[in-house]
Amino acid sequence: MAVSDTQMIDAWKQVLTLSQLKAGDIVTLLTSDGTHPQTLRTALVALGQLGARANRLELPPVNGEKSLSRDPLAYLGSTPLSGNRAAIAALKESDLVLDLMTLLFSPEQLDILKSGTRILLAVEPPEILARLVPTEADRARVNRAAARLERAREMHVTSAAGTDLRCPLGDYPVIQEYGFVDQPGRWDHWPSGFVVTWANEGQAHGTVVLDRGDILLPQKCYVQTPVRLTVRDGYVTAIEGGLDADLLRDYMDAFDDPESYALSHVGWGLQKRARWSTLALYDREATIGMDARAFEGNFLWSTGPNNEAGGDRTAACHIDIPMRGCTVFLDGEAVVRDGRVVEQEADA
Ligand SMILES: O=c1ccc(O)c[nH]1
């Protein structure tokens, strides 16, 4: 059910305060056709009450005629900012950008962040935003996991269904997603609660077997029958199985881009308040599936772009694949065992 404007204004004030918003800060709200009116309306009230100076930049949607889905994460790389000097200048001059339309994985976003601007993505429906309002404890937990991942030189993932994937690490940074932007130049996504990094280019290898209940995004489906993906030299070279495999292959083949099959980010979920089962309760187009990406103990891996991590691959096709019941080893030490996070000392 819906949340009240009062609840959403309080949620925005918590996120903006955690994001170190100060009175007088210049904040630009990036909006487009898909922006949720209650999210926008309550953000403006919260910003006003916190003494910020709020601008609104409305941009037309793009890629609708190319994408096979209306999900804003289904077709990446080019955004309404591409080549839009005036819009980019406004965002670079802002202290904080509230992205209510989805810039994720866009080259322009990285350029804007380099100017010190903070960008917070928030496109889930208000009731999900309100349920998963970030906390300082979320940040601390993600931060501890990130420190562990930064030290790792290999991620090895296994599962009872047959997954056995090795990802040499170290060439790419670790990205922490805890739901607010408390540092200059930081991007984050509200809601979230997970860590990701990228395998060293061309080095990931092994097999991933999706089992019943594992999730495909943007398909927003729970896999019903096993899907076996072979990974060689950092690319998915085979997708075998039944109908789920055929549907995934058909979707990816439509982009006609070999870079679609590259491995993208790998990591795991840490958000106790996100649920694996939520996706079953939403219409496909009503959510982008952040509960699925963030639920505690998932192994979240993906295919396609690496420009978020400083790479030059802006593949339009991006598949996020949160899996249950995996064990994630970092240099031989389990950080997730059979789908449950191995508590680090301060997590208890
Ligand atoms: O927040 C996000 C959302 C999608 C994604 O692929 C990564 N992080």
The ligand as a Gaussian input file, in Angstrom:
#p B3LYP/6-31G(d) Opt

LIG

0 1
 O       22.267000       0.184000      -7.833000
 C       22.526000      -0.543000      -8.796000
 C       21.571000      -0.895000      -9.709000
 C       21.892000      -1.707000     -10.747000
 C       23.189000      -2.165000     -10.863000
 O       23.517000      -2.973000     -11.876000
 C       24.120000      -1.815000      -9.973000
 N       23.811000      -1.005000      -8.913000

